């Protein structure tokens, strides 16, 4: 199935959770924020959400800024 | 030096520093250390999936610095609110430098959208520090909805032009019931000192340090300028006058009078 992560199409397997996806991408869940179909998630819910075809996910982190 | 208090939290330094535009995270870290700042701003952006960079947060000691996420990139209230909520979800304290800048050329803040967003974020428990044009009436409206500071610009972001808005900033300071932080456009230590002498409670500097030949030396210079300006303000500046007033005695001259 296909999901969209940060505006890029990506394939995900059935049963994969958001926490799995973040792991697979090599990201540290403590350093990012995740929006799942426009809902902002808390860290402890990442493992409870199974990815569905067509999901839209935004993952942000901190960068330098004034 | 007297302390700065924002939303009940006290800070020894009256200089806030932005973390953008530095050549490296190491240079950024050395610069914020040299500045003496205790509040540093950061931005929130999409993770680059293909090219993950060295994480900024690896270089900022969260026990030493208050991370102040900004909402840069927001073009309206809705986008700014979304970014503020995301920053909180990413583990920040609920402090936010609210910026809404729909115009990409001058990055001037949108007063109406800023006020709308401030109202929502204050209700959600955020400590809101809005970036505004130096408009005393807008500053009042924002204070009425409960912002923690107002942050009038000296000049557009990154222009290094200094305190071009001096007279209006003076009115904002005169009327403010929250700390006034002059943000944006301060390009030299003397600009920061000028804002502090005028009675600003703090200043925020990024570009002037990041693009300096020697960023850490510039950070130290800004730190000293902010302290000097604050001391000058507290000491009480003499009134300006048009005619000269001699500093030396006007008697006992070596001539016949």
Interface residues (C-beta under 8 A of the other chain):
Chain A: X5 X6 X7 X8 X25 X26 X27 X28 X30 X31 X32 X33 X34 X35 X40 X41 X42 X58 X59 X60 X61 X62 X63 X64 X65 X66
Chain B: X18 X19 X20 X21 X22 X25 X28 X41 X42 X43 X44 X45 X46 X47 X49 X52 X53 X55 X56 X57 X67 X69 X70 X72 X82 X85 X86 X87 X89 X90 X91 X157 X158 X184 X204 X206 X207
